[in-house]
Amino acid sequence: MISRQWRGLARPDQAQNYIKHLRSETLPALRVIPGFVDAFILSRQLAAALSSWSSHNGTRSRPL
């Protein structure tokens, strides 16, 4: 069996709409493809931080 993973990124206020889309559009389309077995929707809330540096060397100047 082959397992395939893909990611979708949605704003928190749109996450439920994305899941609805997967259930109403994507999953039904997959189910008619020969060889398709099953699909699972995994979701999580993710917090992230982004910092900008003028050079790669700057990121090493102060360890966390």
C-alpha positions as CSV (number, residue, x, y, z in Angstrom):
1,M,0.0,0.0,0.0
2,I,1.2,3.5,-0.7
3,S,0.5,6.3,1.7
4,R,0.4,9.9,0.4
5,Q,0.3,13.0,2.5
6,W,-0.5,16.5,1.5
7,R,-1.0,19.7,3.4
8,G,-3.5,22.5,3.2
9,L,-3.0,25.7,5.0
10,A,-6.0,27.8,6.2
11,R,-6.5,30.7,8.4
12,P,-8.0,29.8,11.7
13,D,-11.3,31.5,10.8
14,Q,-11.4,29.5,7.5
15,A,-10.3,26.0,8.8
16,Q,-13.8,24.6,9.0
17,N,-14.6,25.7,5.5
18,Y,-11.5,23.9,4.2
19,I,-12.5,20.7,6.0
20,K,-16.1,21.1,4.5
21,H,-14.5,21.4,1.1
22,L,-12.4,18.3,1.6
23,R,-15.5,16.3,2.6
24,S,-17.8,17.6,-0.1
25,E,-15.4,18.0,-3.1
26,T,-12.0,16.3,-2.7
27,L,-12.9,13.1,-0.9
28,P,-15.8,12.2,-3.2
29,A,-13.5,12.8,-6.2
30,L,-10.8,10.5,-4.7
31,R,-13.3,7.7,-4.0
32,V,-14.0,7.2,-7.7
33,I,-10.3,6.7,-8.6
34,P,-9.4,3.0,-9.1
35,G,-7.1,1.9,-6.3
36,F,-8.1,4.5,-3.8
37,V,-8.5,3.0,-0.4
38,D,-9.2,5.7,2.2
39,A,-8.3,9.2,3.4
40,F,-8.1,10.9,6.8
41,I,-8.3,14.5,7.7
42,L,-5.8,15.5,10.4
43,S,-5.9,19.0,11.8
44,R,-4.0,21.1,14.3
45,Q,-3.6,24.6,15.3
46,L,-0.1,25.9,14.8
47,A,1.5,29.0,16.2
48,A,4.6,30.2,14.4
49,A,7.2,33.0,14.7
50,L,9.3,34.5,12.0
51,S,12.4,36.6,12.3
52,S,14.5,38.3,9.7
53,W,18.3,38.6,9.6
54,S,20.6,40.4,7.3
55,S,23.0,37.4,7.1
56,H,23.2,33.8,8.2
57,N,26.0,34.7,10.5
58,G,23.8,36.9,12.6
59,T,21.6,33.9,13.5
60,R,24.6,32.3,15.2
61,S,25.6,35.3,17.3
62,R,23.3,34.6,20.2
63,P,22.2,31.0,21.0
64,L,18.7,30.6,22.5
